[in-house]
């Protein structure tokens, strides 16, 4: 499965920490997408996540099903961690 980095602008107070945890758990149970990593600041209404899926449309469909607004879904070409970068 390919990785997709996704950005979200969420109205502050729209989601709780518990709801974000539920999204994360649901992404592990879905047959079409898997949550890989996420970062959020609910007070400022911003979140970034990396999802694994066969294509961008599958990620968009999952967000729509879950009621999670998103700004962008971009396929990952390179992945880096602590100074090391490699092809995704």
C-alpha positions in Angstrom: 0.0 0.0 0.0 1.1 3.5 -0.7 1.4 6.2 2.0 -0.5 9.5 1.8 0.1 12.6 3.9 -3.1 14.4 4.8 -3.7 17.8 6.3 -6.8 18.8 8.2 -8.2 22.1 9.3 -10.7 21.4 12.1 -12.9 24.0 13.8 -11.4 24.3 17.3 -13.6 22.3 19.7 -15.2 20.2 17.0 -13.4 17.0 18.0 -12.3 15.7 21.4 -9.1 13.7 22.1 -11.4 10.7 22.6 -12.9 11.2 19.1 -9.4 11.4 17.6 -8.5 8.2 19.4 -11.6 6.6 17.9 -10.6 7.7 14.4 -7.2 6.2 14.9 -8.6 2.9 16.1 -11.2 2.8 13.2 -8.3 3.3 10.7 -6.7 0.1 12.0 -9.9 -1.9 11.5 -10.7 -0.7 7.9 -10.0 -3.1 5.1 -9.0 -0.3 2.6 -7.0 2.2 4.7 -4.6 2.0 7.6 -3.5 4.8 9.9 0.3 5.1 9.9 1.0 8.2 12.0 -0.8 11.3 13.1 -0.2 14.7 14.8 -2.9 17.1 16.0 -3.4 20.3 17.9 -7.1 20.4 18.6 -6.9 23.9 20.3 -5.6 25.4 17.0 -7.7 23.1 14.8 -4.8 21.5 12.8 -3.9 17.9 12.2 -1.6 16.0 9.9 -1.7 12.3 9.4 -0.1 9.6 7.2 -2.5 7.0 5.9 -1.7 3.8 4.0 -4.1 2.9 1.1 -4.1 1.7 -2.5 -5.0 5.1 -3.8 -5.9 8.7 -2.9 -9.6 8.1 -3.5 -9.7 5.4 -0.9 -8.3 7.8 1.7 -10.8 10.5 0.7 -13.7 8.1 0.9 -12.6 7.0 4.4 -12.4 10.6 5.6 -15.8 11.3 4.2 -17.3 8.2 5.8 -15.8 9.2 9.2 -16.9 12.8 9.0 -13.3 14.1 9.1 -12.7 17.2 7.1 -9.5 17.4 5.1 -7.6 20.0 3.1 -5.1 17.9 1.2 -4.2 14.2 0.5 -0.8 13.9 -1.1 1.0 10.7 -2.1 4.4 10.3 -0.2 7.4 10.0 -2.5 10.1 10.3 0.1 10.1 9.4 3.8 12.6 10.8 6.3 13.3 10.2 10.0 16.0 11.7 12.1 18.3 12.8 9.2 17.8 9.7 7.0 15.7 10.0 3.8 14.6 7.2 1.5 12.1 6.4 -1.2 8.7 5.6 0.2 
